[in-house]
Amino acid sequence: MKSLFLSIVLSLLCTSTLWAQNQDGSKQRKLLRTAQWVLQEVQNSPDHKIPNKLISQAKAIIIFPTMVKAGFFVGARYGKGFASVRSEETGEWGLPAFLYTAGGSFGFQFGAEAVDLILLVMTQRGLEGLLNEKFTLGGDIAVAVGPVGRHAEASADVFMQGEIYSYSRSKGIFGGVSVKGTIITSDVDANQAYYGKPLTAEAILLANQVGTIPESGKQFIKIFNHLAPYKNKPSAE
């Protein structure tokens, strides 16, 4: 009887410890660091980088680092990520709102077990879709494979007419992917763990209801402003 009681107590302690670890924001901080590395790798690859003109005019960026295959011979993927919106006044990136995606048959390369996904939101309608609790790429919002490489910069003006452009990195290979049908949902639990409040994407991205900004959030803004700067930032008066 004592051993059974001890087992129950130990089980509850382990569960409590795991819950606390999930609520301290450490997973979200790790996700942000991984996403920063992914974007840096993409932009440091001349033949596969996202055109500067395109990324500099994006209204929002969404990154899902390390999306994993949901099952063998199944195209469905699962992943956690975040979105950041660019300020209309300063051109700087804002704090991240965490998201997750599950399901959808993605057009990734056969055999890829994990994929890094980057989405650029180019229009106001695309941004409004992002602020919903849940939205579908290619359904609610048009999405297309984005241009990459040295010669894509010259044709970036043509591509800037789209709503959302997708990019992927799988096993060191960069390129565009088809993500039509992907459902992206606001991850309120992750926002709670990181900010200490059950905030929606809209509350973070537009309403500025975060309150005290985590130190890692400040670092995130600084790094992303460096990796994806706003080219038409207004000069100081």
FENZI-V312780 format. One record per residue. N is the residue number from 0. RES is the residue in one small letter. OMEGA is omega in whole degrees, 0 to 359 (NA if undefined). D_FIRST is the distance of its C-alpha to the first C-alpha in whole Angstrom. Layout:
# FENZI-V312780
n=N res=RES omega=OMEGA d_first=D_FIRST
n=N res=RES omega=OMEGA d_first=D_FIRST
This chain:
# FENZI-V312780
n=0 res=m omega=179 d_first=0
n=1 res=k omega=181 d_first=4
n=2 res=s omega=178 d_first=5
n=3 res=l omega=179 d_first=5
n=4 res=f omega=180 d_first=6
n=5 res=l omega=179 d_first=9
n=6 res=s omega=180 d_first=10
n=7 res=i omega=180 d_first=11
n=8 res=v omega=179 d_first=12
n=9 res=l omega=179 d_first=14
n=10 res=s omega=179 d_first=15
n=11 res=l omega=178 d_first=17
n=12 res=l omega=179 d_first=18
n=13 res=c omega=179 d_first=20
n=14 res=t omega=179 d_first=21
n=15 res=s omega=179 d_first=23
n=16 res=t omega=179 d_first=24
n=17 res=l omega=179 d_first=26
n=18 res=w omega=180 d_first=27
n=19 res=a omega=179 d_first=29
n=20 res=q omega=180 d_first=30
n=21 res=n omega=184 d_first=32
n=22 res=q omega=184 d_first=33
n=23 res=d omega=178 d_first=35
n=24 res=g omega=183 d_first=38
n=25 res=s omega=178 d_first=37
n=26 res=k omega=180 d_first=38
n=27 res=q omega=177 d_first=41
n=28 res=r omega=178 d_first=42
n=29 res=k omega=179 d_first=42
n=30 res=l omega=180 d_first=43
n=31 res=l omega=179 d_first=46
n=32 res=r omega=179 d_first=47
n=33 res=t omega=179 d_first=47
n=34 res=a omega=178 d_first=49
n=35 res=q omega=179 d_first=51
n=36 res=w omega=180 d_first=52
n=37 res=v omega=181 d_first=52
n=38 res=l omega=179 d_first=55
n=39 res=q omega=178 d_first=57
n=40 res=e omega=180 d_first=56
n=41 res=v omega=185 d_first=58
n=42 res=q omega=177 d_first=61
n=43 res=n omega=179 d_first=62
n=44 res=s omega=187 d_first=62
n=45 res=p omega=184 d_first=66
n=46 res=d omega=185 d_first=66
n=47 res=h omega=185 d_first=63
n=48 res=k omega=174 d_first=63
n=49 res=i omega=181 d_first=63
n=50 res=p omega=180 d_first=67
n=51 res=n omega=182 d_first=67
n=52 res=k omega=182 d_first=69
n=53 res=l omega=184 d_first=66
n=54 res=i omega=181 d_first=63
n=55 res=s omega=180 d_first=65
n=56 res=q omega=180 d_first=66
n=57 res=a omega=177 d_first=63
n=58 res=k omega=179 d_first=61
n=59 res=a omega=175 d_first=58
n=60 res=i omega=178 d_first=56
n=61 res=i omega=179 d_first=52
n=62 res=i omega=172 d_first=51
n=63 res=f omega=178 d_first=48
n=64 res=p omega=175 d_first=47
n=65 res=t omega=169 d_first=45
n=66 res=m omega=186 d_first=45
n=67 res=v omega=180 d_first=43
n=68 res=k omega=183 d_first=43
n=69 res=a omega=181 d_first=41
n=70 res=g omega=182 d_first=41
n=71 res=f omega=181 d_first=44
n=72 res=f omega=178 d_first=47
n=73 res=v omega=182 d_first=46
n=74 res=g omega=184 d_first=48
n=75 res=a omega=181 d_first=46
n=76 res=r omega=176 d_first=45
n=77 res=y omega=179 d_first=42
n=78 res=g omega=175 d_first=43
n=79 res=k omega=182 d_first=42
n=80 res=g omega=182 d_first=45
n=81 res=f omega=173 d_first=47
n=82 res=a omega=173 d_first=51
n=83 res=s omega=182 d_first=53
n=84 res=v omega=179 d_first=57
n=85 res=r omega=179 d_first=60
n=86 res=s omega=178 d_first=61
n=87 res=e omega=183 d_first=65
n=88 res=e omega=186 d_first=66
n=89 res=t omega=184 d_first=65
n=90 res=g omega=182 d_first=64
n=91 res=e omega=179 d_first=61
n=92 res=w omega=179 d_first=58
n=93 res=g omega=181 d_first=55
n=94 res=l omega=182 d_first=51
n=95 res=p omega=170 d_first=49
n=96 res=a omega=187 d_first=47
n=97 res=f omega=185 d_first=45
n=98 res=l omega=168 d_first=45
n=99 res=y omega=178 d_first=43
n=100 res=t omega=178 d_first=44
n=101 res=a omega=180 d_first=43
n=102 res=g omega=182 d_first=45
n=103 res=g omega=178 d_first=49
n=104 res=s omega=186 d_first=50
n=105 res=f omega=179 d_first=52
n=106 res=g omega=180 d_first=55
n=107 res=f omega=180 d_first=53
n=108 res=q omega=181 d_first=55
n=109 res=f omega=177 d_first=53
n=110 res=g omega=181 d_first=50
n=111 res=a omega=181 d_first=49
n=112 res=e omega=182 d_first=46
n=113 res=a omega=184 d_first=46
n=114 res=v omega=172 d_first=49
n=115 res=d omega=184 d_first=50
n=116 res=l omega=176 d_first=52
n=117 res=i omega=177 d_first=54
n=118 res=l omega=175 d_first=56
n=119 res=l omega=178 d_first=59
n=120 res=v omega=190 d_first=59
n=121 res=m omega=188 d_first=63
n=122 res=t omega=178 d_first=64
n=123 res=q omega=179 d_first=63
n=124 res=r omega=177 d_first=62
n=125 res=g omega=179 d_first=60
n=126 res=l omega=179 d_first=58
n=127 res=e omega=177 d_first=58
n=128 res=g omega=179 d_first=56
n=129 res=l omega=183 d_first=54
n=130 res=l omega=176 d_first=53
n=131 res=n omega=178 d_first=52
n=132 res=e omega=181 d_first=48
n=133 res=k omega=176 d_first=48
n=134 res=f omega=185 d_first=52
n=135 res=t omega=177 d_first=53
n=136 res=l omega=181 d_first=55
n=137 res=g omega=177 d_first=58
n=138 res=g omega=177 d_first=57
n=139 res=d omega=186 d_first=57
n=140 res=i omega=179 d_first=59
n=141 res=a omega=180 d_first=61
n=142 res=v omega=180 d_first=60
n=143 res=a omega=176 d_first=62
n=144 res=v omega=183 d_first=62
n=145 res=g omega=179 d_first=63
n=146 res=p omega=179 d_first=66
n=147 res=v omega=170 d_first=65
n=148 res=g omega=185 d_first=67
n=149 res=r omega=188 d_first=70
n=150 res=h omega=181 d_first=73
n=151 res=a omega=182 d_first=70
n=152 res=e omega=183 d_first=71
n=153 res=a omega=182 d_first=75
n=154 res=s omega=184 d_first=74
n=155 res=a omega=181 d_first=71
n=156 res=d omega=179 d_first=73
n=157 res=v omega=183 d_first=73
n=158 res=f omega=184 d_first=69
n=159 res=m omega=177 d_first=69
n=160 res=q omega=182 d_first=70
n=161 res=g omega=181 d_first=66
n=162 res=e omega=179 d_first=63
n=163 res=i omega=176 d_first=60
n=164 res=y omega=184 d_first=61
n=165 res=s omega=177 d_first=58
n=166 res=y omega=179 d_first=57
n=167 res=s omega=174 d_first=55
n=168 res=r omega=181 d_first=54
n=169 res=s omega=179 d_first=52
n=170 res=k omega=177 d_first=52
n=171 res=g omega=180 d_first=55
n=172 res=i omega=182 d_first=57
n=173 res=f omega=175 d_first=58
n=174 res=g omega=179 d_first=60
n=175 res=g omega=179 d_first=60
n=176 res=v omega=175 d_first=57
n=177 res=s omega=182 d_first=57
n=178 res=v omega=180 d_first=54
n=179 res=k omega=181 d_first=56
n=180 res=g omega=179 d_first=53
n=181 res=t omega=178 d_first=51
n=182 res=i omega=180 d_first=49
n=183 res=i omega=186 d_first=48
n=184 res=t omega=176 d_first=45
n=185 res=s omega=182 d_first=45
n=186 res=d omega=184 d_first=42
n=187 res=v omega=180 d_first=41
n=188 res=d omega=178 d_first=37
n=189 res=a omega=176 d_first=39
n=190 res=n omega=177 d_first=41
n=191 res=q omega=181 d_first=39
n=192 res=a omega=185 d_first=37
n=193 res=y omega=185 d_first=40
n=194 res=y omega=182 d_first=42
n=195 res=g omega=179 d_first=40
n=196 res=k omega=178 d_first=41
n=197 res=p omega=187 d_first=41
n=198 res=l omega=172 d_first=44
n=199 res=t omega=178 d_first=46
n=200 res=a omega=181 d_first=49
n=201 res=e omega=180 d_first=52
n=202 res=a omega=180 d_first=50
n=203 res=i omega=190 d_first=50
n=204 res=l omega=184 d_first=53
n=205 res=l omega=188 d_first=56
n=206 res=a omega=176 d_first=54
n=207 res=n omega=182 d_first=53
n=208 res=q omega=184 d_first=50
n=209 res=v omega=185 d_first=48
n=210 res=g omega=179 d_first=49
n=211 res=t omega=182 d_first=48
n=212 res=i omega=176 d_first=49
n=213 res=p omega=180 d_first=46
n=214 res=e omega=179 d_first=48
n=215 res=s omega=176 d_first=47
n=216 res=g omega=177 d_first=49
n=217 res=k omega=179 d_first=52
n=218 res=q omega=178 d_first=52
n=219 res=f omega=181 d_first=51
n=220 res=i omega=181 d_first=55
n=221 res=k omega=183 d_first=57
n=222 res=i omega=181 d_first=56
n=223 res=f omega=174 d_first=56
n=224 res=n omega=177 d_first=60
n=225 res=h omega=183 d_first=61
n=226 res=l omega=183 d_first=60
n=227 res=a omega=184 d_first=61
n=228 res=p omega=176 d_first=64
n=229 res=y omega=187 d_first=66
n=230 res=k omega=183 d_first=69
n=231 res=n omega=180 d_first=71
n=232 res=k omega=182 d_first=69
n=233 res=p omega=178 d_first=72
n=234 res=s omega=181 d_first=74
n=235 res=a omega=180 d_first=74
n=236 res=e omega=NA d_first=76
